Amino acid sequence: SLDAAGAALTAADHEKYTAWWAHTFEEERAALEGFVDWAMARWQAHPQLHIYHYGAYELSALRRLAMRHGAREAQLDAMLRAGLFVDLYAVVRGALLLGAPSYSIKQVEKLYG
């Protein structure tokens, strides 16, 4: 089964939206490489870079894809070790008390409408 679908919204580029999609195994590898290369280039240009995500899925998928394709493992490891990825789920969970059954993004987005 394919995992590759991802996107990034960058405020520094006046909210430019970049997406990586895959419908085949080869496209999945290209999507992984495209995202990691994009992130590495931005990190080089902006050493204080952070990549925000919500929950564990994104990092698990990146690790799984890197291992499955034997691609960009060292670069992903460097980004993980440097703390580039910030899990907003952990931030929200530690900062808010919700009157909701969970802290899923769907529940949290009800707060800001």
N, CA, C and O atoms as a Tinker XYZ file with bonds, in Angstrom:
   452  protein
     1  N      0.839000   -1.191000    0.000000    73     2
     2  CA     0.000000    0.000000    0.000000    64     1     3
     3  C      0.874000    1.241000    0.000000    63     2     4     5
     4  O      1.960000    1.250000    0.579000    81     3
     5  N      0.398000    2.270000   -0.645000    73     3     6
     6  CA     1.156000    3.513000   -0.767000    64     5     7
     7  C      0.870000    4.427000    0.412000    63     6     8     9
     8  O     -0.240000    4.454000    0.944000    81     7
     9  N      1.895000    5.175000    0.811000    73     7    10
    10  CA     1.784000    6.111000    1.920000    64     9    11
    11  C      1.947000    7.561000    1.498000    63    10    12    13
    12  O      1.593000    8.460000    2.261000    81    11
    13  N      2.464000    7.809000    0.322000    73    11    14
    14  CA     2.951000    9.144000    0.027000    64    13    15
    15  C      1.877000   10.116000   -0.424000    63    14    16    17
    16  O      1.363000   10.059000   -1.541000    81    15
    17  N      1.575000   10.984000    0.474000    73    15    18
    18  CA     0.800000   12.181000    0.187000    64    17    19
    19  C      1.188000   13.143000    1.281000    63    18    20    21
    20  O      1.062000   12.819000    2.462000    81    19
    21  N      1.640000   14.278000    0.927000    73    19    22
    22  CA     2.055000   15.244000    1.924000    64    21    23
    23  C      2.014000   16.628000    1.356000    63    22    24    25
    24  O      1.968000   16.823000    0.141000    81    23
    25  N      2.033000   17.597000    2.254000    73    23    26
    26  CA     1.978000   18.982000    1.815000    64    25    27
    27  C      2.634000   19.861000    2.861000    63    26    28    29
    28  O      2.786000   19.480000    4.021000    81    27
    29  N      3.016000   21.044000    2.418000    73    27    30
    30  CA     3.593000   22.028000    3.318000    64    29    31
    31  C      3.057000   23.401000    2.955000    63    30    32    33
    32  O      2.913000   23.745000    1.781000    81    31
    33  N      2.768000   24.169000    3.982000    73    31    34
    34  CA     2.354000   25.552000    3.807000    64    33    35
    35  C      3.425000   26.405000    4.451000    63    34    36    37
    36  O      3.700000   26.256000    5.642000    81    35
    37  N      4.036000   27.296000    3.688000    73    35    38
    38  CA     5.156000   28.071000    4.207000    64    37    39
    39  C      4.822000   29.544000    4.250000    63    38    40    41
    40  O      4.553000   30.161000    3.219000    81    39
    41  N      4.840000   30.107000    5.450000    73    39    42
    42  CA     4.545000   31.525000    5.630000    64    41    43
    43  C      5.633000   32.400000    5.015000    63    42    44    45
    44  O      5.348000   33.487000    4.514000    81    43
    45  N      6.870000   31.929000    5.052000    73    43    46
    46  CA     7.981000   32.715000    4.517000    64    45    47
    47  C      7.835000   32.970000    3.019000    63    46    48    49
    48  O      8.367000   33.948000    2.493000    81    47
    49  N      7.121000   32.097000    2.347000    73    47    50
    50  CA     6.894000   32.254000    0.908000    64    49    51
    51  C      5.503000   32.799000    0.637000    63    50    52    53
    52  O      4.883000   32.469000   -0.374000    81    51
    53  N      5.012000   33.638000    1.550000    73    51    54
    54  CA     3.675000   34.211000    1.421000    64    53    55
    55  C      2.631000   33.108000    1.294000    63    54    56    57
    56  O      1.765000   33.128000    0.419000    81    55
    57  N      2.750000   32.143000    2.205000    73    55    58
    58  CA     1.823000   31.019000    2.301000    64    57    59
    59  C      1.759000   30.194000    1.023000    63    58    60    61
    60  O      0.680000   29.867000    0.528000    81    59
    61  N      2.918000   29.871000    0.507000    73    59    62
    62  CA     2.996000   28.982000   -0.656000    64    61    63
    63  C      2.686000   27.555000   -0.218000    63    62    64    65
    64  O      3.202000   27.072000    0.790000    81    63
    65  N      1.845000   26.901000   -0.985000    73    63    66
    66  CA     1.440000   25.520000   -0.713000    64    65    67
    67  C      2.180000   24.600000   -1.673000    63    66    68    69
    68  O      2.112000   24.769000   -2.890000    81    67
    69  N      2.887000   23.623000   -1.111000    73    67    70
    70  CA     3.623000   22.651000   -1.905000    64    69    71
    71  C      3.105000   21.271000   -1.539000    63    70    72    73
    72  O      2.948000   20.962000   -0.358000    81    71
    73  N      2.839000   20.442000   -2.532000    73    71    74
    74  CA     2.309000   19.097000   -2.261000    64    73    75
    75  C      3.148000   18.037000   -2.959000    63    74    76    77
    76  O      3.717000   18.278000   -4.023000    81    75
    77  N      3.218000   16.851000   -2.341000    73    75    78
    78  CA     3.895000   15.694000   -2.909000    64    77    79
    79  C      2.894000   14.550000   -2.910000    63    78    80    81
    80  O      2.397000   14.156000   -1.855000    81    79
    81  N      2.599000   14.017000   -4.082000    73    79    82
    82  CA     1.612000   12.955000   -4.232000    64    81    83
    83  C      2.233000   11.748000   -4.909000    63    82    84    85
    84  O      3.213000   11.862000   -5.647000    81    83
    85  N      1.645000   10.586000   -4.645000    73    83    86
    86  CA     2.129000    9.361000   -5.292000    64    85    87
    87  C      0.971000    8.417000   -5.549000    63    86    88    89
    88  O      0.088000    8.240000   -4.710000    81    87
    89  N      0.997000    7.817000   -6.727000    73    87    90
    90  CA     0.006000    6.813000   -7.085000    64    89    91
    91  C      0.667000    5.474000   -7.420000    63    90    92    93
    92  O     -0.011000    4.462000   -7.598000    81    91
    93  N      2.010000    5.486000   -7.505000    73    91    94
    94  CA     2.758000    4.261000   -7.777000    64    93    95
    95  C      3.926000    4.187000   -6.796000    63    94    96    97
    96  O      4.257000    5.163000   -6.122000    81    95
    97  N      4.532000    3.024000   -6.733000    73    95    98
    98  CA     5.682000    2.821000   -5.857000    64    97    99
    99  C      6.809000    3.793000   -6.212000    63    98   100   101
   100  O      7.442000    4.357000   -5.318000    81    99
   101  N      7.062000    3.991000   -7.492000    73    99   102
   102  CA     8.129000    4.896000   -7.941000    64   101   103
   103  C      7.812000    6.339000   -7.575000    63   102   104   105
   104  O      8.693000    7.091000   -7.157000    81   103
   105  N      6.543000    6.721000   -7.736000    73   103   106
   106  CA     6.135000    8.078000   -7.361000    64   105   107
   107  C      6.222000    8.285000   -5.855000    63   106   108   109
   108  O      6.499000    9.391000   -5.391000    81   107
   109  N      5.986000    7.218000   -5.088000    73   107   110
   110  CA     6.094000    7.295000   -3.632000    64   109   111
   111  C      7.523000    7.644000   -3.229000    63   110   112   113
   112  O      7.748000    8.507000   -2.381000    81   111
   113  N      8.481000    6.963000   -3.846000    73   111   114
   114  CA     9.890000    7.263000   -3.563000    64   113   115
   115  C     10.211000    8.699000   -3.966000    63   114   116   117
   116  O     10.873000    9.418000   -3.219000    81   115
   117  N      9.750000    9.118000   -5.130000    73   115   118
   118  CA    10.008000   10.487000   -5.599000    64   117   119
   119  C      9.378000   11.515000   -4.660000    63   118   120   121
   120  O      9.963000   12.571000   -4.419000    81   119
   121  N      8.194000   11.216000   -4.129000    73   119   122
   122  CA     7.539000   12.131000   -3.192000    64   121   123
   123  C      8.355000   12.256000   -1.904000    63   122   124   125
   124  O      8.549000   13.357000   -1.390000    81   123
   125  N      8.827000   11.128000   -1.391000    73   123   126
   126  CA     9.679000   11.157000   -0.198000    64   125   127
   127  C     10.926000   11.982000   -0.462000    63   126   128   129
   128  O     11.260000   12.880000    0.312000    81   127
   129  N     11.613000   11.679000   -1.553000    73   127   130
   130  CA    12.848000   12.398000   -1.874000    64   129   131
   131  C     12.575000   13.883000   -2.096000    63   130   132   133
   132  O     13.362000   14.733000   -1.678000    81   131
   133  N     11.461000   14.191000   -2.755000    73   131   134
   134  CA    11.117000   15.592000   -2.981000    64   133   135
   135  C     10.891000   16.347000   -1.693000    63   134   136   137
   136  O     11.372000   17.468000   -1.533000    81   135
   137  N     10.148000   15.730000   -0.756000    73   135   138
   138  CA     9.904000   16.394000    0.526000    64   137   139
   139  C     11.194000   16.563000    1.314000    63   138   140   141
   140  O     11.485000   17.654000    1.805000    81   139
   141  N     11.967000   15.491000    1.437000    73   139   142
   142  CA    13.192000   15.567000    2.236000    64   141   143
   143  C     14.174000   16.571000    1.622000    63   142   144   145
   144  O     14.796000   17.345000    2.350000    81   143
   145  N     14.318000   16.569000    0.311000    73   143   146
   146  CA    15.212000   17.534000   -0.341000    64   145   147
   147  C     14.725000   18.963000   -0.118000    63   146   148   149
   148  O     15.525000   19.860000    0.148000    81   147
   149  N     13.418000   19.174000   -0.224000    73   147   150
   150  CA    12.821000   20.487000    0.014000    64   149   151
   151  C     13.104000   20.943000    1.450000    63   150   152   153
   152  O     13.521000   22.079000    1.677000    81   151
   153  N     12.870000   20.038000    2.424000    73   151   154
   154  CA    13.085000   20.379000    3.835000    64   153   155
   155  C     14.559000   20.645000    4.124000    63   154   156   157
   156  O     14.888000   21.587000    4.845000    81   155
   157  N     15.446000   19.828000    3.569000    73   155   158
   158  CA    16.881000   20.037000    3.793000    64   157   159
   159  C     17.344000   21.378000    3.226000    63   158   160   161
   160  O     18.131000   22.078000    3.863000    81   159
   161  N     16.870000   21.740000    2.049000    73   159   162
   162  CA    17.250000   23.020000    1.438000    64   161   163
   163  C     16.748000   24.179000    2.283000    63   162   164   165
   164  O     17.466000   25.160000    2.478000    81   163
   165  N     15.530000   24.078000    2.785000    73   163   166
   166  CA    14.984000   25.148000    3.637000    64   165   167
   167  C     15.760000   25.227000    4.941000    63   166   168   169
   168  O     16.006000   26.321000    5.449000    81   167
   169  N     16.154000   24.070000    5.496000    73   167   170
   170  CA    16.904000   24.041000    6.747000    64   169   171
   171  C     18.269000   24.690000    6.555000    63   170   172   173
   172  O     18.734000   25.440000    7.413000    81   171
   173  N     18.906000   24.397000    5.429000    73   171   174
   174  CA    20.196000   25.038000    5.141000    64   173   175
   175  C     20.048000   26.545000    5.042000    63   174   176   177
   176  O     20.884000   27.289000    5.554000    81   175
   177  N     18.998000   26.994000    4.392000    73   175   178
   178  CA    18.774000   28.430000    4.209000    64   177   179
   179  C     18.282000   29.108000    5.487000    63   178   180   181
   180  O     18.524000   30.296000    5.698000    81   179
   181  N     17.593000   28.347000    6.335000    73   179   182
   182  CA    17.003000   28.891000    7.567000    64   181   183
   183  C     17.317000   27.941000    8.718000    63   182   184   185
   184  O     16.496000   27.081000    9.037000    81   183
   185  N     18.480000   28.073000    9.349000    73   183   186
   186  CA    18.911000   27.117000   10.380000    64   185   187
   187  C     17.956000   26.983000   11.577000    63   186   188   189
   188  O     18.006000   25.980000   12.288000    81   187
   189  N     17.103000   27.965000   11.805000    73   187   190
   190  CA    16.157000   27.886000   12.920000    64   189   191
   191  C     14.826000   27.240000   12.513000    63   190   192   193
   192  O     13.851000   27.303000   13.261000    81   191
   193  N     14.789000   26.627000   11.344000    73   191   194
   194  CA    13.582000   26.029000   10.793000    64   193   195
   195  C     12.946000   25.020000   11.742000    63   194   196   197
   196  O     13.631000   24.255000   12.420000    81   195
   197  N     11.613000   25.043000   11.770000    73   195   198
   198  CA    10.836000   23.996000   12.421000    64   197   199
   199  C      9.766000   23.541000   11.440000    63   198   200   201
   200  O      9.248000   24.332000   10.651000    81   199
   201  N      9.446000   22.266000   11.503000    73   199   202
   202  CA     8.396000   21.680000   10.687000    64   201   203
   203  C      7.326000   21.182000   11.648000    63   202   204   205
   204  O      7.564000   20.273000   12.442000    81   203
   205  N      6.150000   21.785000   11.568000    73   203   206
   206  CA     5.072000   21.481000   12.498000    64   205   207
   207  C      4.152000   20.400000   11.928000    63   206   208   209
   208  O      3.830000   20.401000   10.739000    81   207
   209  N      3.742000   19.490000   12.792000    73   207   210
   210  CA     2.816000   18.430000   12.422000    64   209   211
   211  C      1.931000   18.154000   13.619000    63   210   212   213
   212  O      2.207000   18.637000   14.717000    81   211
   213  N      0.876000   17.389000   13.427000    73   211   214
   214  CA    -0.072000   17.113000   14.505000    64   213   215
   215  C     -0.205000   15.609000   14.681000    63   214   216   217
   216  O     -0.868000   14.937000   13.890000    81   215
   217  N      0.422000   15.091000   15.711000    73   215   218
   218  CA     0.373000   13.664000   15.999000    64   217   219
   219  C      1.571000   12.917000   15.448000    63   218   220   221
   220  O      2.454000   13.501000   14.820000    81   219
   221  N      1.588000   11.626000   15.691000    73   219   222
   222  CA     2.749000   10.797000   15.353000    64   221   223
   223  C      2.748000   10.283000   13.921000    63   222   224   225
   224  O      3.778000    9.812000   13.437000    81   223
   225  N      1.614000   10.365000   13.235000    73   223   226
   226  CA     1.512000    9.716000   11.929000    64   225   227
   227  C      2.570000   10.186000   10.939000    63   226   228   229
   228  O      3.206000    9.365000   10.278000    81   227
   229  N      2.764000   11.483000   10.832000    73   227   230
   230  CA     3.661000   12.014000    9.808000    64   229   231
   231  C      5.093000   11.491000    9.975000    63   230   232   233
   232  O      5.721000   11.065000    9.006000    81   231
   233  N      5.600000   11.528000   11.202000    73   231   234
   234  CA     6.976000   11.050000   11.418000    64   233   235
   235  C      7.068000    9.545000   11.222000    63   234   236   237
   236  O      8.060000    9.050000   10.688000    81   235
   237  N      6.049000    8.817000   11.644000    73   235   238
   238  CA     6.040000    7.369000   11.418000    64   237   239
   239  C      6.041000    7.064000    9.926000    63   238   240   241
   240  O      6.756000    6.171000    9.472000    81   239
   241  N      5.241000    7.803000    9.165000    73   239   242
   242  CA     5.181000    7.588000    7.716000    64   241   243
   243  C      6.516000    7.932000    7.058000    63   242   244   245
   244  O      6.969000    7.202000    6.177000    81   243
   245  N      7.149000    9.019000    7.466000    73   243   246
   246  CA     8.452000    9.371000    6.890000    64   245   247
   247  C      9.491000    8.291000    7.170000    63   246   248   249
   248  O     10.244000    7.903000    6.277000    81   247
   249  N      9.532000    7.809000    8.404000    73   247   250
   250  CA    10.482000    6.747000    8.747000    64   249   251
   251  C     10.210000    5.487000    7.925000    63   250   252   253
   252  O     11.130000    4.877000    7.380000    81   251
   253  N      8.951000    5.112000    7.846000    73   251   254
   254  CA     8.554000    3.916000    7.104000    64   253   255
   255  C      8.929000    4.045000    5.619000    63   254   256   257
   256  O      9.456000    3.105000    5.024000    81   255
   257  N      8.657000    5.202000    5.036000    73   255   258
   258  CA     8.984000    5.419000    3.626000    64   257   259
   259  C     10.489000    5.388000    3.388000    63   258   260   261
   260  O     10.952000    4.781000    2.422000    81   259
   261  N     11.254000    6.037000    4.260000    73   259   262
   262  CA    12.711000    6.049000    4.101000    64   261   263
   263  C     13.267000    4.628000    4.164000    63   262   264   265
   264  O     14.153000    4.268000    3.389000    81   263
   265  N     12.744000    3.825000    5.089000    73   263   266
   266  CA    13.208000    2.442000    5.207000    64   265   267
   267  C     12.739000    1.605000    4.020000    63   266   268   269
   268  O     13.514000    0.818000    3.477000    81   267
   269  N     11.488000    1.762000    3.615000    73   267   270
   270  CA    10.936000    0.977000    2.505000    64   269   271
   271  C     11.709000    1.204000    1.220000    63   270   272   273
   272  O     11.947000    0.270000    0.454000    81   271
   273  N     12.102000    2.456000    0.986000    73   271   274
   274  CA    12.763000    2.794000   -0.267000    64   273   275
   275  C     14.283000    2.882000   -0.143000    63   274   276   277
   276  O     14.980000    3.045000   -1.145000    81   275
   277  N     14.798000    2.774000    1.083000    73   275   278
   278  CA    16.238000    2.908000    1.266000    64   277   279
   279  C     16.728000    4.257000    0.756000    63   278   280   281
   280  O     17.787000    4.357000    0.137000    81   279
   281  N     15.941000    5.289000    1.027000    73   279   282
   282  CA    16.227000    6.616000    0.471000    64   281   283
   283  C     16.136000    7.685000    1.556000    63   282   284   285
   284  O     15.239000    7.661000    2.398000    81   283
   285  N     17.061000    8.602000    1.520000    73   283   286
   286  CA    17.075000    9.796000    2.367000    64   285   287
   287  C     17.058000    9.480000    3.864000    63   286   288   289
   288  O     16.618000   10.300000    4.670000    81   287
   289  N     17.533000    8.301000    4.228000    73   287   290
   290  CA    17.537000    7.909000    5.643000    64   289   291
   291  C     18.464000    8.790000    6.475000    63   290   292   293
   292  O     18.091000    9.206000    7.573000    81   291
   293  N     19.644000    9.078000    5.982000    73   291   294
   294  CA    20.596000    9.902000    6.745000    64   293   295
   295  C     20.074000   11.326000    6.915000    63   294   296   297
   296  O     20.213000   11.919000    7.985000    81   295
   297  N     19.480000   11.868000    5.871000    73   295   298
   298  CA    18.946000   13.220000    5.955000    64   297   299
   299  C     17.780000   13.287000    6.941000    63   298   300   301
   300  O     17.695000   14.213000    7.747000    81   299
   301  N     16.894000   12.311000    6.875000    73   299   302
   302  CA    15.769000   12.275000    7.807000    64   301   303
   303  C     16.261000   12.117000    9.234000    63   302   304   305
   304  O     15.752000   12.773000   10.142000    81   303
   305  N     17.243000   11.257000    9.439000    73   303   306
   306  CA    17.824000   11.076000   10.770000    64   305   307
   307  C     18.416000   12.388000   11.290000    63   306   308   309
   308  O     18.245000   12.720000   12.463000    81   307
   309  N     19.097000   13.121000   10.442000    73   307   310
   310  CA    19.680000   14.409000   10.854000    64   309   311
   311  C     18.590000   15.393000   11.262000    63   310   312   313
   312  O     18.737000   16.108000   12.253000    81   311
   313  N     17.497000   15.433000   10.499000    73   311   314
   314  CA    16.402000   16.350000   10.842000    64   313   315
   315  C     15.739000   15.953000   12.160000    63   314   316   317
   316  O     15.401000   16.812000   12.974000    81   315
   317  N     15.555000   14.652000   12.365000    73   315   318
   318  CA    14.954000   14.176000   13.611000    64   317   319
   319  C     15.847000   14.498000   14.804000    63   318   320   321
   320  O     15.371000   14.987000   15.828000    81   319
   321  N     17.133000   14.223000   14.670000    73   319   322
   322  CA    18.073000   14.479000   15.774000    64   321   323
   323  C     18.199000   15.964000   16.099000    63   322   324   325
   324  O     18.444000   16.332000   17.248000    81   323
   325  N     18.033000   16.815000   15.092000    73   323   326
   326  CA    18.144000   18.257000   15.297000    64   325   327
   327  C     16.876000   18.863000   15.899000    63   326   328   329
   328  O     16.871000   20.032000   16.284000    81   327
   329  N     15.810000   18.080000   15.983000    73   327   330
   330  CA    14.576000   18.582000   16.569000    64   329   331
   331  C     13.785000   19.504000   15.654000    63   330   332   333
   332  O     13.055000   20.376000   16.124000    81   331
   333  N     13.931000   19.311000   14.345000    73   331   334
   334  CA    13.199000   20.160000   13.405000    64   333   335
   335  C     11.697000   19.962000   13.493000    63   334   336   337
   336  O     10.931000   20.907000   13.300000    81   335
   337  N     11.270000   18.741000   13.784000    73   335   338
   338  CA     9.843000   18.437000   13.788000    64   337   339
   339  C      9.235000   18.757000   15.158000    63   338   340   341
   340  O      9.743000   18.325000   16.192000    81   339
   341  N      8.152000   19.513000   15.143000    73   339   342
   342  CA     7.457000   19.891000   16.371000    64   341   343
   343  C      6.047000   19.322000   16.309000    63   342   344   345
   344  O      5.268000   19.647000   15.413000    81   343
   345  N      5.736000   18.472000   17.272000    73   343   346
   346  CA     4.418000   17.837000   17.332000    64   345   347
   347  C      3.450000   18.769000   18.054000    63   346   348   349
   348  O      3.519000   18.922000   19.274000    81   347
   349  N      2.556000   19.385000   17.300000    73   347   350
   350  CA     1.594000   20.305000   17.889000    64   349   351
   351  C      0.536000   19.587000   18.728000    63   350   352   353
   352  O     -0.114000   20.211000   19.566000    81   351
   353  N      0.362000   18.302000   18.513000    73   351   354
   354  CA    -0.545000   17.528000   19.363000    64   353   355
   355  C     -0.061000   17.595000   20.811000    63   354   356   357
   356  O     -0.854000   17.832000   21.722000    81   355
   357  N      1.224000   17.389000   21.019000    73   355   358
   358  CA     1.788000   17.446000   22.373000    64   357   359
   359  C      1.646000   18.846000   22.966000    63   358   360   361
   360  O      1.366000   18.988000   24.156000    81   359
   361  N      1.835000   19.866000   22.154000    73   359   362
   362  CA     1.698000   21.248000   22.615000    64   361   363
   363  C      0.255000   21.512000   23.030000    63   362   364   365
   364  O      0.006000   22.028000   24.119000    81   363
   365  N     -0.686000   21.162000   22.174000    73   363   366
   366  CA    -2.105000   21.389000   22.459000    64   365   367
   367  C     -2.528000   20.605000   23.693000    63   366   368   369
   368  O     -3.214000   21.133000   24.569000    81   367
   369  N     -2.124000   19.364000   23.757000    73   367   370
   370  CA    -2.498000   18.506000   24.881000    64   369   371
   371  C     -1.980000   19.062000   26.215000    63   370   372   373
   372  O     -2.645000   18.937000   27.243000    81   371
   373  N     -0.789000   19.675000   26.192000    73   371   374
   374  CA    -0.228000   20.242000   27.409000    64   373   375
   375  C     -0.735000   21.638000   27.733000    63   374   376   377
   376  O     -0.560000   22.112000   28.856000    81   375
   377  N     -1.359000   22.303000   26.768000    73   375   378
   378  CA    -1.759000   23.693000   26.972000    64   377   379
   379  C     -3.254000   23.905000   27.132000    63   378   380   381
   380  O     -3.674000   24.907000   27.710000    81   379
   381  N     -4.070000   22.976000   26.628000    73   379   382
   382  CA    -5.519000   23.165000   26.640000    64   381   383
   383  C     -6.225000   22.017000   27.340000    63   382   384   385
   384  O     -5.799000   20.865000   27.270000    81   383
   385  N     -7.313000   22.359000   28.015000    73   383   386
   386  CA    -8.203000   21.354000   28.562000    64   385   387
   387  C     -9.483000   21.444000   27.736000    63   386   388   389
   388  O    -10.223000   22.423000   27.829000    81   387
   389  N     -9.735000   20.427000   26.937000    73   387   390
   390  CA   -10.892000   20.441000   26.049000    64   389   391
   391  C    -12.073000   19.722000   26.672000    63   390   392   393
   392  O    -11.918000   18.692000   27.328000    81   391
   393  N    -13.231000   20.269000   26.461000    73   391   394
   394  CA   -14.459000   19.576000   26.833000    64   393   395
   395  C    -14.910000   18.741000   25.650000    63   394   396   397
   396  O    -16.025000   18.895000   25.150000    81   395
   397  N    -14.031000   17.857000   25.213000    73   395   398
   398  CA   -14.281000   17.040000   24.026000    64   397   399
   399  C    -13.778000   15.634000   24.307000    63   398   400   401
   400  O    -12.958000   15.437000   25.204000    81   399
   401  N    -14.259000   14.652000   23.550000    73   399   402
   402  CA   -13.836000   13.270000   23.807000    64   401   403
   403  C    -12.387000   12.974000   23.450000    63   402   404   405
   404  O    -11.842000   11.964000   23.895000    81   403
   405  N    -11.755000   13.828000   22.660000    73   403   406
   406  CA   -10.357000   13.583000   22.295000    64   405   407
   407  C     -9.693000   14.904000   21.908000    63   406   408   409
   408  O    -10.334000   15.954000   21.859000    81   407
   409  N     -8.412000   14.821000   21.641000    73   407   410
   410  CA    -7.642000   15.979000   21.169000    64   409   411
   411  C     -7.346000   15.846000   19.678000    63   410   412   413
   412  O     -6.356000   16.393000   19.193000    81   411
   413  N     -8.183000   15.135000   18.959000    73   411   414
   414  CA    -7.981000   14.999000   17.525000    64   413   415
   415  C     -8.071000   16.380000   16.880000    63   414   416   417
   416  O     -8.699000   17.287000   17.428000    81   415
   417  N     -7.452000   16.533000   15.734000    73   415   418
   418  CA    -7.458000   17.822000   15.053000    64   417   419
   419  C     -8.892000   18.264000   14.748000    63   418   420   421
   420  O     -9.188000   19.458000   14.764000    81   419
   421  N     -9.775000   17.317000   14.473000    73   419   422
   422  CA   -11.186000   17.646000   14.209000    64   421   423
   423  C    -11.867000   18.244000   15.449000    63   422   424   425
   424  O    -12.677000   19.163000   15.329000    81   423
   425  N    -11.542000   17.730000   16.618000    73   423   426
   426  CA   -12.104000   18.275000   17.852000    64   425   427
   427  C    -11.513000   19.644000   18.161000    63   426   428   429
   428  O    -12.236000   20.560000   18.555000    81   427
   429  N    -10.214000   19.786000   17.986000    73   427   430
   430  CA    -9.536000   21.040000   18.311000    64   429   431
   431  C     -9.978000   22.155000   17.354000    63   430   432   433
   432  O    -10.136000   23.302000   17.774000    81   431
   433  N    -10.174000   21.831000   16.091000    73   431   434
   434  CA   -10.555000   22.889000   15.137000    64   433   435
   435  C    -11.929000   23.480000   15.438000    63   434   436   437
   436  O    -12.232000   24.580000   14.976000    81   435
   437  N    -12.757000   22.788000   16.192000    73   435   438
   438  CA   -14.049000   23.335000   16.609000    64   437   439
   439  C    -13.865000   24.567000   17.497000    63   438   440   441
   440  O    -14.741000   25.430000   17.555000    81   439
   441  N    -12.719000   24.647000   18.190000    73   439   442
   442  CA   -12.450000   25.791000   19.064000    64   441   443
   443  C    -12.205000   27.076000   18.299000    63   442   444   445
   444  O    -12.532000   28.161000   18.781000    81   443
   445  N    -11.641000   26.964000   17.128000    73   443   446
   446  CA   -11.317000   28.176000   16.372000    64   445   447
   447  C    -12.172000   28.321000   15.131000    63   446   448   449
   448  O    -11.929000   29.197000   14.302000    81   447
   449  N    -13.174000   27.464000   15.000000    73   447   450
   450  CA   -14.216000   27.564000   14.008000    64   449   451
   451  C    -13.808000   27.568000   12.606000    63   450   452
   452  O    -14.655000   27.651000   11.716000    81   451
